[in-house]
Amino acid sequence: TPLNLLWILGFFIGDGNIYVRIRDTKVGLEFLPLFRITQKNTEINLSLYNKIVDFISSLPGELSPIIKKQGDNMELQVYGKANVTSLMNMITQYSDLFFWKRWQIFMVTRVLALLNLNIKNWLVLQETILEIIFELPGDRIYPYEHWINRLKDIFSERFSDVDYFMSLTRVKNGDNKGTPNGWFVTLPKKTRNSSSSKIL
């Protein structure tokens, strides 16, 4: 039988998992989605994994699956925001077949929606991502409080030497206050564009 997405989804439901890895880069946190299926490291399984890699690589989107050996086991991995977003866009049409992996998949798709906003240096966004990740119980090296405190340290170190604020701008219309028409934002120096940059 030729491989298809439903077959891979069933394989994942039985022997895989999906989650978001948190990486501390010392200058910030990175959130890295990972879809993986684990099997024993045998010649038969390796042959199967190679076929799956070829099939997934042929799908539309930015998909670059890899095979990673872990001792006696090996993992088929689809890793990173672009790769996992492309895969999730294809399998979410089968959401009625997610069964007990439903909450893992929904957690990752919620995180991906925020990551794909492509907004950096926004504390509230990263705090929200952490809240979503830790809504699901699981064994983790560091608890939620560790990462929240780490975020606060990162942002306090990055922006402690500058002032940044948001104020309402108004168009004068004959009264004293004027009509609100937008927000004026002063950003920290480290997040501002250079003098040669243009904001479109």
N, C-alpha and C positions, 0 to 999 in steps of 0.2 A: 504494500500500500504506500503510495507517495506521501511524503511528509506534508502536513498542513498546519495552520495555526491552532486548530482545535486539538490536534494530536499533541503539539508542544504544550498547550495549556493543560491538558490532562496529565502529561508528564510532570509539569511544574506543580500541579495540585498535589500529586503524590509524593514527589521527592525534592521539591524546591522551596525556596522562600524569596521574599522581596523585602527590602528595608532601605533605610537611608543611613549611610555611614557618616559620622561626624569627624572631621579632621581639623585638628588645631594646628594652624600654620604659624603660630606665634604672632602674626600680624592680623589674624582674623580667623573665623571659622568657615570651613567649607562643608557643604552638604552634598554628599555623593550617593545618588541612588544606585542600587545594585539588585539585579535580577539574577538568580543562580539556581542551578539544578545540580545536585550532588549524587555521584555514583561511585562504586568501587573502581579502582584503577586497573582495568583489565583490557586486553586487546579488543575484545568484542565491544565493550563500552566506548573505547576510544574510537573505534570505527564508526559507531553510531553517532558519537559527538561530532566527528568530522562531517558527517552528513547533515547534522542539524546546523552546524556552523555554516556550511555551504547554502543551506536553505534560508536561514535567517539573513545572511549577507545578500541574498538575491531579492529580499523584500524592499519595497520603496522606503525611503527615509535614510537617516544617518545611523546605520546599524553596523557595528563592528564587534561581533561576539568573539570571545576568546575561550580557550581551554586552559585551565590552571590546575596543575597537579598539587595536591596537598597530602603528602605522605601516602597512605594506602588508598586514598580517595582522590577524585578529581572533580573539578567544578566546570560546568559550562556557565559562563558569565556574560551578561549584557550590562555594561557598566557606564555610568556617567549620565548627565542630564539629557544630552541630545539623543543618545542611544536608547535610554529607557523611555523617554518621551515618545519616540517613534514606535517602540514596541507596545506601550500602553495604548496609544491611539488606535492600534490595530486590534488589540484583544478586549478592550472595554465593551465592544459590541456583544461579547459573550458573558456579560456580567451575571446572568442568571446561572452560570456554570462555575462561578468562583468558589462556591461552597465555603469550607472553613478557612480559605485564604482570602475571603472577601475583605476583611478589615485590614489585612496587610496591604492589599492592592489599593484600597480606597485611601489609606494613609499616604502611600507614596504618590498617588495621583494628586492629592491635595497639596503635598509639598512641591511637586513638580509645577503645579499651577502658580505657586508663589515664586519659585526659582526662575520660571520662564518670563516673569516680569522684568528680569535683568536689571534689578535695582540693587546697587551695592551701598554699603555704609548707611543702612537704615536699621537702627537698633530694633524698632518695633517689629519689622518684618522678620528678623532673625529670631526674636523671642517667640513670635507666633509659630515659626517653623519648629522650634524646640517643643512648644506645647503640643503640636500635632504629633510629633514623633513619640513623645512620652505618654500620649493618651493610651497607647497599646502597652500592656504589661510585657515584660521580657527581661532576660538576664543581660545586664549591661555592665561594663567596667566602671563607668562613672555615672552617678545619678543626675537627675535633672538639675538639682541645685548647683552641682559643679559647673555645668555648662552655662547656666544663667549668670553665675558669679564671674565666670571667665569672660562672658560677653561684656559685662559691666566694666571689668578691668580693661578690656581691649578698647572700648569706646571712651573710657575716662582718660586713658593714656593718649589716645589719638587726638582727642578734641579738648583736652584740659587747658591748652594755652590760647584758645581763641574763643571769641563770642560768636554765636550764631542764633538767629531768631527769625520769626515769621510775623509779619504785620499785614493788616488789611489795607489795601489801596482803594481810593475812592475817586469818583468823578464829581466835580462840583456841579450842583444843579440848582443853585439859588438858596439852599438852606445852609446851615452851619456845618453839617456833617458830610453831606454829599452821598452819592449812591455807590455802594460797594461794587467794584468791578474786577477784583482779583486779589492775589496775595503777593507781597514782596518778601522774598526770602534771602537772607544773608547766610551763606554757607561757611563752614570752617575752611581755613586756607588750604588744608590738605585735600579738600574735595572740590575746590574751585577749578574751573578751566583756566588754562594759561591765557595770557593777553592775546595770543594769536588764535585762540580757539573761538569758534562761533557756536552759539546755541540756536538751534533751528526749531 
